[in-house]
Amino acid sequence: MDYLPESTQLLYAQLLSQCLHASTPSGRGLSFVSKTIKNSIYWYLQLTVGSRKTQHYIGPDSNVTQTLISNEKQLWEKTEPDRLARERLVNMLVSGDAHTVSAPEARLFEIIERAGIFLVGGVLVGAHAFTVYGNMLGVNWPSMLTQTHDVDIARDNHIALGLRNEPVNLKKVLLESDMGFIEVPALNRKAASTSFRIQGKQLSVDILTPLTGKPKSKPVLIRALNTYAEPLRFLDYLLDDTQPAVLVARAGILLNTPAPARYAFHKLITSSRRSAALQTKTMKDTDQSELLLSVLLEDRPGDIQAAVAAAKKMPDKFLEQLESGMEKLSDELINKLKKYF
């Protein structure tokens, strides 16, 4: 296994600690715009992504609105020293072979973080989560397994912030987080759409939520995010145990990821459900699981034990598909995993 230098691993721990300690919002791509309509002034937050600009309504010109705008600008100023320090850490991490993402991907993640999606329980899943695990576990993944244009965000509609059936006031969460405010991702959206794409970029965001009960094809409304999500079977297994992580980009982007062992097992289930036509994707899922499980068995065997215990509480169909997916692993790895089952 090819591990990252010890100095890089220490820098990652330092960056994660600083991100958990305090946010450092910047005014990058943000500006305040006023409009006069029927002799009244209204204020908007303008967000620029590439050549595209979107405006989000703040409120009519008033002491309250002016205070909100002033507080936001002061926040940018106040946190600048910390942000610059974290940007230096990110630069050192990249120089030390830490995994990072492209500039467009980093900008997209920055917007998602500022929109508060991770604050209300959003969890990063998919290939980007695998990339994040490399830095988290101090491992240098093969580049062929970390290349992707999809950004999957999973959101559990039933246990949002532990509130379950109570609505989440996303705007209130944002304003009280000291992160600054962007109420919604600056993405094109259509009614009941669960996938968003950035114009002119090969990037997409898919919103997912656990599928429980009978199979359903209709998107599910996620009230906390005011958007729709695609129901996905067994996603709850991933969302029941999550960990904070930091994306090595910009000034460090704080997000949530599933426990890595659960991610590896879920990938095996996903691979067992795919058709032969998606063989390449299936092989990539299996390869990612093989690498993750190998590292965890060596360095964090307790993670495997906890993930297996949780798997045994899932429906029989889950265990059947997990067993089917595990058959694609190497014989050596299968023998090492057997004692946990």
N, C-alpha and C positions, 0 to 999 in steps of 0.2 A: 504493500500500500504506500502511495506517495503522499507523505504528510507535508503540510505547510511548515515553514521555519517556525521555531518556537517564538521568536520575536514577533512574527505576524500573528500568531495565536494570542499572544499577550495584548497586542494592539487591538485585536477584535474585541477582546473582553473589556478593554478600556473604552472603546467606542460604544459598545452596548450599554455599559454602565452609565456613560454620559447621556446617552439617548433616553435611558430610563429615568434619569435624574431630572431632566428638564428638556422641553422642546426649544428649538431655535428657529422659529419661522422667519423667512425672509420675504422681501417684497418682490422677489424675482417674478416677472411676468404679471405683476398686479399693479393696478392703478385705480384711482377713484374718479368717476366721471359724473358730472351733473347734467341734468336735462331740465329745460324749462317747458312745462306743459300747462297751457291756460293760466299763465302768470304765476304758476307755482313751481318750485324747484324740487327735483327728486334726485336722489343719489344712487349710483350703481357701482358695484365692484367689477372692474373689467379685468378679465383673465386672458392673457395672450399665450397661445400654444403654437409655436411656429408662426405661420402667417395667419392663423385663425384667431379671431377675437370673439369672446362671448361676454355678455354683461349679465350680472346677477343683481337683482333689486335689493337695496338696503332699506330705503325708506324716504319719506319726505324730509326736506331740510328742516331741522329742528335742533334744539340743544342736545337731545338724546342721540340723534344721528351724528352730529358733529363730534360728540364725545366718543362715540363708537369708532369713527374714522381716526380721531386723534389717538385713541388708545392703541389702535392697530399699528399706526405709524411709529408710536413710541415703543411698541413691542419689537418691531423690526430693529429699531436703533439699540434698544436695551440688550437684545440677544446677539447682536452682531459679533462681539468678541468671542463668545462661546461658539457661534456658528463657524467663524474663521478657524478656531482651534480644531473643531471637528472636521472641517474640510482638510486641514493639514493631516489629521489622523487618517482620513480616507485616502489621501495621496500616498501616505507611507504604506498603507495596507496594499494598495494596488501595486506599488513598487515591490512589495514583499510577496507578490504572486497571489494575493487574495482574489477571489472571484468578484467580478463587477458586471455591470450591464451597459448597454449602449446609451448614448445621450438621450435619444427619444424615449427609451424605456425608463431611464432615470427620471425624466420629466413627468412621465405618466404616473410612476409610483409616487412622486412628490405630490402630485395633484390628489391622488387617491388618499394619501396620508392626511393632507390638509383638509380633505372633504370629511374626515372623521370616520371613514368606513371601518378602520381598525379599532377606533375608540369604542364603537358600539358592537364589537364582537366579530367583525369580519376577519377571516382567516385566509392566508395565501396558500393555495394548493396548486398542483400541477408542476411543470418542469421548473418554473422559477423557484418554487420551494426547494426543490432538489439542489439548485444552485446555492441557495442560502445555507443549506445544511453543510455544504463543503466548508464554508467559513466557520460555522458553528462548531463543527467537529474537528476542524483543523486539518482537512483533507483536500488535496489538489485533485479534483475530478477531471477525467478526460474531457476535453473540449467538445467532443462529438455528442456527449450526453447532456450538455448544458445549453445547447443552441435552440432557441425557440422564439416565436413571435407572439405567442399567446400568453396573456396574463389572466389567470383564473382566480377569482375571489369567491370564496365560499362563505355563506352567511346562514347561520342557523336561525330560522324564524321563530323557534319555540323557546329558546333559552337566551334571547338577546339580553345581554347584561344581567342575566339572572332574573329578568322581569317576566319572562314567559308571555303572559297574555296582556301585559300592560304596555301601552304605547311608549315609544322612546322619542323624546324631544331632541332630535339631532342638532338643531340650531343651539339649544341650550347647552348640550354637551360640548359643542365646539367653542362657544363663547366662554365657557368656564374652564376650558382646557389650557388656556394660554398658548394655543397653537395658531391664533389668528383665525380668520373665518373664510371658508369657501363652502357654501352649503351643498353643492352638488358637483360631481365630476364634470369637467368640461368636455363632455362626449356627446356625439350625435345620438339621439335616442328616438325611438318610435314607440307607440303605445304597445304595452305588453312585450317589449323586446327584452331579451335576457343577454344579448351580446352587443357590445359597443365597439366601434372602430374609429380610429383617429384618421381623419382625412389625410390622404397623401402618405400615410405610414403603414407599414406591414405590422400593425399592432392591433390587438383586440382585447377586450375585457369581457369575460363571461361570468355572469352572476349565477351561482349555484346554491341550492338549498336541499336539505335531506328529504328524501322521498320515504314516507311512511304509509302503511296501509296498501290499498290496491294501487296498481300502476296507473299513472296519470300523465297525460302529455301537455296539459295546459300549464302555462307559467304560474308561479305563486307570487302574490303580492307581498313584498317585504316592506312593511309600513315604516320601519325605522329608516330605511334608505329611500323610500318613496320610489321604488323601482320593482321590477319583476325578476324572479329567479327561476332557473330550470331545476325541477326536482331531480335528484340523483340518489339512487338506491345505495344505502350503507354509508352515505356521507357523514351521518351522525357519529360513526365510529371515529372519524378523523377529528370532528369538532368537539368531542367530549374530553379531549386532553390536548391542550394547546400550550405553546411556549412563546415568549417574546423573542424576537430576533431582529437583527439590523441588516438592512441591505447596504452593501459597501458602495455608495454612490452619493453624489452631492455632499451634504454634511452628515450623512448617515440617515437612513429612513427606517424608522421604527415600525415593525409590523408583527403580526401573529402568524405562527406556523403550527401545523399539527406536530405532536410528538413524533420524532423521526421514525421510530420503530412502527408506529401505526401507519405512517405514510408508506413505508416499505410494504407492509402487509396489504394495504389498500391497493397499491399498485399491482400486486400479484392478482388480486381479485379482479381489478380492471382488465388485466391482460387475459384472464380466463374467460371474460365475458365478450371479448372482441372477436369478430369474425376473421376468417383466414385472409380476407381482402385487406385487413389492417395489420398484416403480419409485421411490417417494419415498426409500426408504433408499438405493437405488443413486445417485440424484441427489446425496444428501448426501455419500456416499463420494467421488463425482467432484469435488464442490465443495471438499471438504477437501483432496483430492490436488492440485487446481488451485492452491489458495492456497499450500500447502506447497511445491510444486515451484517456483512463481513466486518465493517468498522465497529458497529455496535457490539457485536459478539466479543471483539477484542478489547474495546475500551469502555463500553457501557452495557454490560450484560443485563443489568437490572432493568434497562429500558425494554429489552426483549421480553423479560419475564412479565413486566407490567402489561405490555401490549398483548401477549398471549392470554393472560388472565382476562383481559377485557374482551378479547375475541371469543373466548369460551362462553361469554354471556350473550353473544349475538345469536340471531336465528340460525337454525341448522343450514339454511341455504348459504349463509355467509361462510360458515366453516367448510362446506362442500366446495365452494368456489375458491376459497383460500387454499385448500388442499390441492385443487386442480392447478392453481397458479404456481404453487411451490414445486410441482413436478418439473417445471421448466428450469429450476435452479440446478447448480452443479451438485453432483452426488456428495462431494465433501461438505458443502454448506448444508445440505439437507440432513446429513448425519449429525452435524453440530446442533441444528435446530431441534432435532427430535426429542432431546432430553427436556425441552421446555414445554412440549405438548403431552 
